[in-house]
Amino acid sequence: MNTDQILNQLTQIGVDYGPKLLGAIAVLIIGGWIIKGLIRAFSKMMDKSKMDDSLKPFLKGLVGMLLKALLFISVLGMLGIEMTSFIAILGAAGLAVGMALSGTLQNFAGGVIILIFKPFKIGDFIEAQGYMGTVKEIQIFNTIVTTPDNKTIIIPNGGLSTSSLTNYSAEEKRRVDWTIGIAYGDDVDKAREVIKRLCDADSRILKEPEVFIAVSALADSSVNFAVRAWVKAPDYWGVFFDLNENVYKTFGKEGLNIPFPQMDVHVHKDI
């Protein structure tokens, strides 16, 4: 094959496929712009609606992937690629990739389950997978949690959707529990009255249900009171720490002793 024949064949290929290639490139570029515009419009529509913030990043990513996949298939069709064979190859490749990425797909399914059934939402304080923190973002594959000491934890959605989870923000009210001990010989009634007075003085403790105070145990070194009070969920830790401090400061003034473990040793001297 001489040079003229090669040039003629290249020219013929250019004539046959050049317009298709240029058209496909134009569609790819214009389609990319249109998709970006559609995603921006979709994002603004979600912002104006009352949709849960947890769903917005997920739906935005899902719509973007679907539109790009449709654009890619359209471009391949314009180039004359047989879509039936391509879809069959794509299906086989998808099966292989699915088997290789089974864990990732499980996380994807977990993300869908979380966003549909909403066991928690952005801003909730949860405990799961050995971590405690505030939900910062719910992504397609992972949930981002910020711990109280400001660490960022990335938890895969697969395990998060199938294992037990505690949502401390789900209810408006929480019960605060204390175990407060007094020394043997102290006035039990006076101790109960002092604890009740301290609880009544804290406006964050709800009046209903009423504060529960009762002797719960006659321990080795102390008589223990079980104290239970209800507060609004955001006030939980503030009330818990403040009552501990107030009990410590007040008991001494009231002649009540906070015991600590101790041992009496009796020495018998043989004569």
C-alpha positions in Angstrom: 0.0 0.0 0.0 1.6 3.3 -1.1 1.4 6.7 0.5 -1.4 7.9 -1.8 -3.6 5.0 -0.8 -3.0 5.6 2.9 -3.8 9.3 2.5 -7.0 8.4 0.5 -8.1 6.0 3.3 -7.4 8.5 6.0 -9.3 11.2 4.1 -12.3 8.8 3.6 -12.3 8.0 7.3 -12.1 11.7 8.1 -15.1 12.4 5.8 -17.1 9.5 7.2 -16.4 9.9 10.9 -15.2 13.5 11.2 -18.6 15.1 11.4 -19.8 12.4 13.9 -16.7 13.0 16.1 -17.1 16.8 16.0 -20.8 16.4 16.8 -20.1 14.0 19.6 -17.4 16.4 21.1 -19.8 19.3 20.8 -22.6 17.4 22.4 -20.3 16.3 25.2 -19.2 19.9 25.9 -22.6 21.4 25.6 -24.2 18.6 27.6 -21.7 19.1 30.4 -22.7 22.7 30.6 -26.4 21.8 30.6 -25.8 19.2 33.3 -24.0 21.7 35.5 -26.9 24.1 35.0 -29.5 21.5 35.8 -27.7 20.4 39.0 -27.5 24.0 40.1 -31.2 24.5 39.4 -32.0 21.3 41.2 -29.8 22.3 44.2 -31.6 25.7 44.4 -35.0 23.9 44.2 -34.0 21.7 47.2 -32.8 24.8 49.1 -36.2 26.5 48.6 -38.1 23.4 49.6 -38.5 22.0 53.2 -36.4 19.0 52.3 -34.2 17.4 55.0 -30.7 18.7 54.8 -29.5 15.1 55.0 -31.0 14.3 51.6 -29.6 17.2 49.7 -26.0 16.0 49.1 -27.2 12.5 48.3 -29.8 13.5 45.8 -27.5 16.0 44.2 -24.8 13.4 43.7 -27.3 10.8 42.4 -28.9 13.1 39.9 -25.5 14.2 38.7 -24.3 10.6 38.1 -27.5 9.7 36.2 -27.3 12.7 33.9 -23.7 12.1 33.1 -24.3 8.5 32.4 -27.1 9.4 30.0 -24.9 12.0 28.3 -22.1 9.4 27.9 -24.4 6.8 26.3 -25.8 9.5 23.9 -22.3 10.4 22.8 -21.4 6.8 22.2 -24.6 6.4 20.1 -23.6 9.4 18.0 -20.2 7.8 17.2 -22.0 4.8 15.8 -21.1 2.3 18.6 -23.6 -0.5 18.8 -25.4 0.1 22.1 -26.7 -3.4 22.6 -23.2 -4.8 22.6 -22.0 -2.0 24.7 -24.7 -2.5 27.3 -23.9 -6.2 27.5 -20.2 -5.4 28.0 -21.2 -2.7 30.5 -23.4 -5.2 32.4 -20.6 -7.8 32.6 -18.1 -5.2 33.7 -20.7 -3.9 36.3 -21.1 -7.4 37.7 -17.3 -7.8 38.0 -16.9 -4.4 39.6 -19.9 -5.1 41.9 -18.3 -8.3 43.2 -15.0 -6.5 43.7 -16.7 -3.5 45.5 -19.3 -5.4 47.5 -18.3 -3.5 50.6 -18.7 -0.2 48.8 -22.1 -1.2 47.4 -23.2 -2.2 50.9 -22.2 1.3 52.1 -24.2 2.8 49.3 -27.3 0.7 50.2 -26.8 1.7 53.8 -26.7 5.3 52.9 -30.0 4.9 51.0 -31.6 3.2 54.0 -30.4 5.9 56.4 -31.8 8.7 54.2 -35.1 6.9 53.7 -35.8 5.8 57.3 -33.9 8.7 59.0 -32.7 7.1 62.2 -30.7 10.3 62.7 -30.3 13.6 60.9 -27.6 16.3 60.6 -27.0 17.9 64.0 -28.1 14.8 66.1 -25.7 13.5 68.7 -25.3 9.8 68.2 -23.4 6.8 69.5 -22.6 4.0 67.0 -19.7 1.8 65.9 -17.8 2.7 69.1 -17.9 6.4 68.5 -19.9 9.3 69.9 -20.4 12.6 68.2 -22.6 15.1 66.3 -23.6 14.2 62.8 -22.0 16.7 60.5 -22.9 15.2 57.1 -24.6 12.2 55.6 -22.9 11.2 52.3 -23.7 8.4 49.9 -21.1 6.0 51.3 -20.2 7.5 54.7 -21.5 9.5 57.6 -19.3 12.3 59.0 -19.4 12.7 62.8 -17.6 15.3 64.9 -16.7 14.1 68.4 -17.0 16.4 71.5 -13.2 16.9 71.4 -13.5 18.1 67.8 -12.2 15.0 66.0 -13.8 14.1 62.6 -14.9 10.5 62.4 -15.9 8.9 59.0 -18.2 6.0 59.6 -19.2 3.7 56.7 -23.0 3.6 56.1 -23.1 -0.2 55.7 -22.4 -1.0 59.3 -24.2 2.1 60.5 -27.5 1.0 58.9 -27.3 -2.6 60.2 -26.0 -2.3 63.8 -27.4 -0.8 66.9 -27.3 3.0 67.3 -28.2 5.4 70.1 -29.6 8.8 69.1 -29.4 11.1 72.1 -31.1 13.9 70.2 -34.2 12.0 69.1 -36.2 13.0 72.2 -36.7 16.5 73.6 -36.2 15.4 77.2 -33.6 13.2 78.8 -33.3 11.7 82.3 -30.2 12.5 84.4 -29.2 9.9 86.9 -26.9 10.4 89.9 -25.7 8.1 92.7 -25.0 10.3 95.8 -23.6 8.8 98.9 -23.6 9.9 102.6 -21.8 8.4 105.5 -23.3 5.9 107.9 -24.8 7.9 110.8 -25.7 10.9 108.8 -29.3 12.1 108.7 -31.0 10.5 105.8 -34.0 12.8 105.8 -31.8 15.8 105.9 -29.7 14.6 103.0 -32.9 13.9 100.9 -34.1 17.5 101.8 -30.8 19.1 100.7 -30.7 17.2 97.4 -34.3 18.1 96.7 -33.6 21.8 97.5 -30.6 21.8 95.1 -32.7 20.2 92.3 -35.5 22.7 92.8 -33.1 25.6 92.7 -31.9 24.6 89.2 -34.4 26.1 86.7 -33.2 23.7 84.0 -34.6 20.7 85.9 -38.2 20.1 84.8 -41.0 20.1 87.4 -42.7 17.3 85.6 -41.9 14.4 85.9 -41.0 15.1 89.5 -37.5 14.6 90.8 -37.1 11.1 92.2 -34.9 10.7 95.3 -34.6 7.4 97.2 -32.1 5.3 99.2 -30.9 2.8 96.6 -28.2 0.8 98.4 -26.5 0.3 101.7 -23.0 0.1 100.3 -19.7 -0.9 102.1 -18.8 2.7 103.0 -21.9 4.7 102.2 -25.7 5.0 102.1 -26.4 5.7 98.5 -29.2 7.8 97.1 -30.6 7.3 93.6 -31.5 10.7 92.1 -33.3 11.0 88.8 -34.4 14.2 87.2 -35.7 15.2 83.7 -34.2 18.0 81.6 -34.3 19.2 78.1 -31.8 17.2 76.0 -29.3 20.1 75.4 -29.1 20.8 79.2 -28.1 17.2 80.1 -24.4 17.6 80.8 -24.6 21.0 82.3 -27.2 19.9 84.9 -25.2 16.7 85.6 -21.9 18.4 86.4 -23.5 21.4 88.2 -25.5 19.2 90.7 -22.4 17.1 91.5 -20.5 20.3 92.3 -23.4 21.8 94.3 -23.8 18.6 96.4 -20.1 18.6 97.2 -20.2 22.3 98.3 -23.5 22.1 100.2 -23.1 18.8 102.1 -20.2 20.0 104.2 -22.1 23.2 105.2 -25.1 21.1 106.2 -23.1 18.7 108.3 -23.4 15.8 105.8 -20.4 13.7 104.9 -19.5 12.4 101.5 -17.7 9.1 102.3 -14.8 7.4 100.6 -13.7 3.8 100.8 -11.8 3.1 104.0 -10.7 0.3 106.1 -10.6 0.0 109.9 -7.7 -2.1 111.2 -7.9 -3.5 114.7 -4.6 -4.7 116.2 -4.9 -7.3 119.0 -1.9 -7.6 121.2 -1.4 -11.0 122.9 -0.3 -10.7 126.4 
